[in-house]
Amino acid sequence: MHQCFPSFDRRPAIVLIVLFSALTGLAYPLAITGIAQLGMSGKANGSLIERDGKVVGSSLIGQNFASDRYFHGRPSATTGPDPADPSKSVDAPYNASNSMGSNLAPTSKKLIDRVNASIESEFAAGRIDVVAADAVTTSASGLDPHISPQYALAQISAVAMARGLPEEKVRLLVENHIKGRVAGFIGEPRVNVLQLNLALDSLR
């Protein structure tokens, strides 16, 4: 005696797979991309900042400003491959391809030594008078584009001296770049370092 199994029509299932693949894999992404480009193209394309027709960075990703002529961002713990030995890593501040924090515990001697060294370096360069937390600590991403108003204001004297500018002129520039809390209560006041330094280059 032969056992009979019911036969099923697979066509509806195949049609549904194709339909939903088209809807969720093509139509929906294209629609969202189109809406974003029409309504907020700058943000949709990475919040890029241009100077003289060339992209110089993004307002969302910090850069490693090392010169005394510029305001410095907070320290970055990102790393990159060692050119001499790719199996090892070396410090590479603001490496956007390897976003990370230091993951060091508050009791870590390495962290304590690094923070103390940063404090001494900042004081020696005259970039700070009172140490702001973000002047010597890294962010979780290592790419934070902002610093606190306290840290920005503390760097005015050193930047003004390096550029031969009046401190009051530099101070006014910093104050004009301080952004308040979102909607008045979300987040903290902040200064975008790249935007501030680009405006600084425009000072005469």
C-alpha positions in Angstrom: 0.0 0.0 0.0 1.5 3.3 -1.0 1.3 6.3 1.3 0.1 9.5 -0.4 1.3 12.9 0.6 -0.7 16.0 -0.3 0.8 18.2 -2.9 1.4 21.9 -2.3 1.5 24.7 -4.8 4.8 26.5 -4.1 4.0 29.5 -6.4 2.3 31.7 -3.7 5.4 31.3 -1.4 7.8 32.1 -4.2 5.7 35.2 -5.2 5.6 36.4 -1.6 9.4 36.0 -1.3 10.0 38.0 -4.5 7.5 40.6 -3.6 8.8 41.3 0.0 12.4 41.2 -1.2 11.5 43.9 -3.7 9.6 45.9 -1.1 12.0 45.7 1.8 15.3 45.3 -0.2 14.7 47.8 -2.9 11.6 50.0 -2.7 11.9 50.9 1.0 15.6 51.8 1.1 15.3 53.8 -2.1 12.2 55.7 -0.8 14.0 56.5 2.5 17.1 57.6 0.7 15.1 59.8 -1.6 13.2 61.4 1.3 16.5 62.0 3.2 18.1 63.6 0.1 15.2 65.9 -0.4 14.6 66.9 3.2 18.1 66.8 4.8 20.7 66.2 2.1 23.6 67.6 4.2 23.0 65.2 7.1 22.2 62.3 4.8 25.5 62.7 3.1 27.5 62.8 6.3 27.3 66.4 7.5 30.4 67.2 5.4 32.1 70.6 5.7 33.6 72.2 2.7 36.2 75.0 2.4 37.0 76.5 -1.0 35.1 73.7 -2.8 37.0 70.9 -1.0 35.7 68.7 1.7 37.8 69.2 4.9 35.9 67.0 7.3 32.6 66.2 8.9 30.9 68.0 11.8 30.3 64.6 13.3 33.9 63.3 13.4 36.7 64.9 15.2 40.2 65.6 13.8 43.6 65.5 15.5 44.7 69.2 15.7 48.3 69.2 17.1 49.5 72.7 16.2 49.5 75.4 18.9 47.7 77.6 16.3 44.6 75.6 16.6 42.1 74.6 19.3 42.6 71.0 20.4 39.9 68.4 20.7 39.7 65.9 23.5 42.2 63.0 23.5 41.4 60.0 21.3 42.2 56.4 22.2 41.8 55.0 18.6 44.5 52.9 17.1 45.7 51.7 13.7 48.0 49.0 12.3 51.7 49.4 13.0 53.4 50.2 9.6 56.4 48.2 10.7 54.4 45.2 11.9 50.7 45.0 10.8 50.0 42.4 13.4 50.5 45.1 16.1 48.7 48.3 16.6 49.8 51.8 17.4 48.1 55.0 18.6 46.2 56.7 15.8 44.1 59.5 17.2 40.7 60.0 15.5 41.0 57.0 13.3 37.5 56.8 11.9 37.9 53.3 10.7 38.5 52.0 14.2 36.2 53.8 16.6 36.8 52.8 20.2 37.5 53.9 23.7 40.5 53.0 25.9 38.4 50.5 28.0 40.8 51.2 30.9 39.3 51.0 34.4 39.5 54.0 36.7 42.1 52.2 38.8 44.3 51.4 35.8 47.9 52.7 36.3 48.2 53.2 32.5 45.1 55.4 32.5 46.3 57.4 35.5 49.7 57.9 34.0 48.3 59.0 30.7 45.9 61.5 32.3 48.6 62.9 34.5 50.9 63.3 31.4 48.1 65.0 29.5 47.5 67.5 32.4 51.2 68.3 32.6 51.4 68.7 28.8 48.4 71.0 28.6 49.7 73.2 31.5 53.1 73.4 29.9 51.7 74.5 26.6 49.5 77.1 28.3 46.3 75.6 26.8 44.5 75.3 30.1 44.3 77.1 33.5 41.6 74.9 35.1 41.5 71.3 33.9 38.2 70.4 32.2 37.4 66.7 32.2 37.4 66.5 28.4 40.8 68.0 28.2 42.5 64.8 29.5 39.9 62.0 29.0 38.9 60.2 25.9 35.4 59.7 24.6 33.8 56.2 24.2 34.0 56.5 20.4 37.4 58.2 20.2 35.9 60.5 17.5 34.1 63.1 19.5 34.0 66.3 17.4 33.1 68.6 20.4 34.7 69.9 23.5 33.2 71.7 26.5 33.0 75.5 26.5 35.3 75.3 29.6 38.0 73.6 27.6 37.6 75.8 24.6 37.8 79.0 26.8 40.9 77.7 28.6 42.8 77.4 25.2 42.1 81.0 24.1 45.3 82.5 25.5 47.6 79.9 23.9 45.9 80.1 20.5 45.9 83.9 20.5 49.6 84.0 21.4 50.5 81.5 18.7 48.6 83.5 16.1 49.5 87.0 17.3 45.8 87.8 17.8 44.1 89.8 20.6 42.7 87.5 23.2 39.3 89.3 23.2 38.9 88.6 19.5 39.6 84.9 19.9 37.3 84.8 22.9 34.4 86.4 21.0 34.9 83.7 18.3 34.7 80.9 20.8 31.6 82.4 22.5 29.9 82.6 19.1 30.6 78.9 18.5 29.1 77.6 21.8 26.0 75.6 21.1 23.5 75.2 23.9 21.5 72.1 24.9 19.2 70.6 22.3 15.7 71.9 23.0 17.0 73.6 26.1 17.5 70.4 28.2 19.1 67.6 26.1 22.8 67.1 26.3 25.4 69.7 27.4 26.7 73.0 25.9 29.5 72.2 23.4 31.9 73.6 20.8 32.6 71.9 17.5 36.4 72.0 17.2 36.6 71.7 13.4 34.1 74.5 12.8 35.8 76.7 15.4 39.3 76.2 13.8 37.9 76.9 10.3 36.5 80.2 11.6 39.8 80.9 13.3 41.6 80.6 10.0 39.3 83.3 8.6 40.2 85.8 11.4 42.3 88.7 10.3 
